[in-house]
């Protein structure tokens, strides 16, 4: 009985594994010879006018080249701080730094938006009612949130470009 079940199970397993031949790592080389890392490097990112947007832009430009840009990334970043809790002593409060981003990837040859999306990052930090420490904590939270947001946007763009590359 066990032998009779093992043959169909082996056939089913062989068929399932045959479909794995189309797997390609996200940053692997496409059949057309290009790869996502090269495509992402050929992307310009719109100038930003506030510090949070500049930090996200810098994260996205890490590793980009300065040659001819195939894509233009339009980016809108909004930031805010939300009070989470105040501890009984009144001197310590928990804050949440919220960074929201909307992006549109535009093909510079056709001027068409090829993908867009929204993402966010929440980073918590403590305030101690000490002005310099509170400013440093808020600035550190902004930097961490911008890094997370930039990495998330880059991953989303990489996934899109990988799925739509030759």
Secondary structure per residue as TSV (DSSP state, phi and psi in degrees):
chain	resnum	aa	ss	phi	psi
A	1	X	-	360.0	-44.7
A	2	X	H	-64.9	-38.5
A	3	X	H	-65.4	-36.0
A	4	X	H	-68.1	-33.4
A	5	X	H	-78.9	-29.7
A	6	X	H	-70.0	-33.4
A	7	X	H	-66.5	-51.1
A	8	X	H	-62.2	-34.0
A	9	X	H	-65.5	-40.7
A	10	X	H	-66.1	-39.3
A	11	X	H	-65.2	-43.7
A	12	X	H	-63.0	-40.8
A	13	X	H	-65.3	-40.9
A	14	X	H	-64.7	-39.8
A	15	X	H	-66.6	-41.6
A	16	X	H	-65.0	-41.4
A	17	X	H	-71.6	-24.6
A	18	X	H	-64.9	-29.2
A	19	X	G	-73.5	-11.2
A	20	X	G	-77.6	-6.3
A	21	X	G	-67.8	-15.5
A	22	X	G	-92.6	1.5
A	23	X	-	-69.9	135.6
A	24	X	-	-141.0	131.7
A	25	X	-	-58.0	151.8
A	26	X	T	-53.8	-42.7
A	27	X	T	-100.4	18.6
A	28	X	S	-76.0	174.4
A	29	X	B	-84.4	133.2
A	30	X	-	-76.6	166.8
A	31	X	T	-63.2	-26.4
A	32	X	T	-81.7	-3.4
A	33	X	S	101.7	-17.5
A	34	X	-	-84.5	167.7
A	35	X	B	-140.1	164.3
A	36	X	H	-65.5	-39.2
A	37	X	H	-59.7	-41.7
A	38	X	H	-66.2	-40.7
A	39	X	H	-65.9	-42.8
A	40	X	H	-65.5	-31.8
A	41	X	H	-69.1	-21.1
A	42	X	T	-95.1	38.7
A	43	X	E	-123.8	131.0
A	44	X	E	-99.5	150.5
A	45	X	E	-118.6	130.7
A	46	X	-	-54.9	140.8
A	47	X	-	-58.9	145.5
A	48	X	-	-115.4	149.9
A	49	X	S	-109.1	-1.7
A	50	X	S	-127.0	165.3
A	51	X	H	-64.0	-41.7
A	52	X	H	-61.6	-44.2
A	53	X	H	-63.4	-38.0
A	54	X	H	-64.3	-39.8
A	55	X	H	-65.7	-41.2
A	56	X	H	-64.9	-43.7
A	57	X	H	-59.6	-44.3
A	58	X	H	-61.7	-39.3
A	59	X	H	-64.1	-39.3
A	60	X	H	-71.8	-30.2
A	61	X	H	-83.8	-8.6
A	62	X	T	-55.9	119.7
A	63	X	T	86.1	0.7
A	64	X	-	-77.7	150.2
A	65	X	-	-95.0	168.8
A	66	X	S	-106.5	13.5
A	67	X	S	-79.1	-155.5
A	68	X	-	-63.9	129.4
A	69	X	-	-96.3	124.2
A	70	X	S	-83.4	-31.3
A	71	X	E	-126.7	151.0
A	72	X	E	-121.8	126.7
A	73	X	E	-102.0	117.1
A	74	X	E	-93.0	132.9
A	75	X	E	-134.9	130.6
A	76	X	E	-124.3	123.6
A	77	X	E	-121.0	133.6
A	78	X	E	-122.6	142.1
A	79	X	E	-128.2	156.5
A	80	X	E	-163.8	159.4
A	81	X	E	-121.3	131.5
A	82	X	E	-119.6	130.7
A	83	X	E	-74.0	127.5
A	84	X	E	-94.5	-52.3
A	85	X	E	-159.7	156.2
A	86	X	E	-120.5	131.1
A	87	X	-	-80.0	159.2
A	88	X	T	-56.6	-29.7
A	89	X	T	-69.2	-21.8
A	90	X	S	83.1	-13.1
A	91	X	S	-90.8	-13.4
A	92	X	-	-123.5	128.5
A	93	X	E	-133.4	150.0
A	94	X	E	-104.9	127.7
A	95	X	E	-119.1	155.1
A	96	X	E	-121.7	120.7
A	97	X	E	-89.5	121.3
A	98	X	E	-112.5	126.8
A	99	X	E	-123.4	123.5
A	100	X	E	-117.9	138.7
A	101	X	E	-132.5	140.6
A	102	X	E	-119.6	131.9
A	103	X	E	-129.9	151.3
A	104	X	E	-137.2	125.2
A	105	X	E	-96.9	119.1
A	106	X	E	-110.0	130.7
A	107	X	E	-76.8	119.4
A	108	X	T	-70.3	-20.7
A	109	X	T	-75.7	-40.1
A	110	X	T	-105.6	-9.7
A	111	X	T	60.0	25.9
A	112	X	E	-103.8	143.9
A	113	X	E	-74.6	120.9
A	114	X	E	-97.7	-23.7
A	115	X	E	-159.2	153.5
A	116	X	E	-151.4	165.5
A	117	X	E	-176.8	174.0
A	118	X	E	-125.9	144.1
A	119	X	E	-149.8	169.8
A	120	X	E	-151.3	166.0
A	121	X	E	-143.1	134.7
A	122	X	E	-118.2	126.9
A	123	X	E	-130.3	129.0
A	124	X	E	-96.9	151.0
A	125	X	E	-152.3	160.3
A	126	X	E	-100.6	146.0
A	127	X	E	-116.6	141.4
A	128	X	-	-114.5	7.3
A	129	X	S	64.4	28.3
A	130	X	-	-118.0	109.0
A	131	X	H	-50.8	-48.8
A	132	X	H	-66.8	-41.4
A	133	X	H	-66.0	-39.4
A	134	X	H	-66.3	-41.0
A	135	X	H	-63.4	-42.2
A	136	X	H	-65.1	-41.2
A	137	X	H	-64.4	-42.3
A	138	X	H	-66.5	-40.4
A	139	X	H	-65.5	-40.2
A	140	X	H	-64.2	-40.7
A	141	X	H	-64.0	-40.8
A	142	X	H	-61.7	-44.7
A	143	X	H	-62.5	-45.0
A	144	X	H	-64.9	-41.1
A	145	X	H	-65.9	-40.2
A	146	X	H	-64.9	-39.5
A	147	X	H	-63.5	-45.9
A	148	X	H	-61.4	-45.2
A	149	X	H	-63.4	-44.8
A	150	X	H	-61.8	-42.3
A	151	X	H	-66.3	-38.0
A	152	X	H	-66.3	-43.6
A	153	X	H	-63.1	-44.0
A	154	X	H	-60.4	-41.6
A	155	X	H	-65.7	-41.4
A	156	X	H	-63.8	-42.3
A	157	X	H	-66.2	-41.0
A	158	X	H	-62.0	-42.6
A	159	X	H	-63.0	-43.5
A	160	X	H	-63.4	-49.7
A	161	X	H	-64.7	-35.8
A	162	X	H	-65.3	-39.6
A	163	X	H	-72.3	-23.8
A	164	X	T	-112.1	13.9
A	165	X	-	-91.2	149.7
A	166	X	-	-50.4	360.0
